[in-house]
Amino acid sequence: QVQLVESGGGVVQTGGSLTLACTFYGTRFAEHAMTWYRQYAASRPMGARIAAAGNPTYAEAVEGRFTLARDNAKSTTYLRMDNQKPEDPGLYLCNVRLGDTVYWGQGTQVIVAS
């Protein structure tokens, strides 16, 4: 059974930094690409794809501010968010695709305070 658990969310000041973590419970984590998403509102579809492990790619809105990293020994991927902007808050989720199945975590909430 695969499970993803995000953590690290909270309140951050505009211009501040926050690092999120996504821990993978399953096997062969090192072989899997992990992706972070931001969901803007519960009634809307998933927000923009932020970053992916393997060959990290970033959405234009976060390029240069967000950095993806992973620790295979801990089966965890990290999303470091620097220079937080008012448009950055939301529910941040990570996912992994294993074959035809996509697994999601429950997300961690980020609030940006001015």
Rosetta blueprint (number, residue, H / E / L):
1 Q L
2 V L
3 Q E
4 L E
5 V E
6 E E
7 S E
8 G L
9 G L
10 G E
11 V E
12 V E
13 Q E
14 T L
15 G L
16 G L
17 S L
18 L E
19 T E
20 L E
21 A E
22 C E
23 T E
24 F E
25 Y E
26 G L
27 T L
28 R L
29 F H
30 A H
31 E H
32 H L
33 A L
34 M E
35 T E
36 W E
37 Y E
38 R E
39 Q E
40 Y L
41 A L
42 A L
43 S L
44 R L
45 P L
46 M L
47 G L
48 A L
49 R E
50 I E
51 A E
52 A E
53 A L
54 G L
55 N L
56 P L
57 T L
58 Y E
59 A L
60 E L
61 A L
62 V L
63 E L
64 G L
65 R L
66 F E
67 T E
68 L E
69 A E
70 R E
71 D E
72 N H
73 A H
74 K H
75 S L
76 T E
77 T E
78 Y E
79 L E
80 R E
81 M E
82 D L
83 N L
84 Q L
85 K L
86 P L
87 E L
88 D L
89 P L
90 G E
91 L E
92 Y E
93 L E
94 C E
95 N E
96 V E
97 R E
98 L E
99 G L
100 D L
101 T E
102 V E
103 Y E
104 W E
105 G L
106 Q L
107 G L
108 T E
109 Q E
110 V E
111 I E
112 V E
113 A E
114 S L
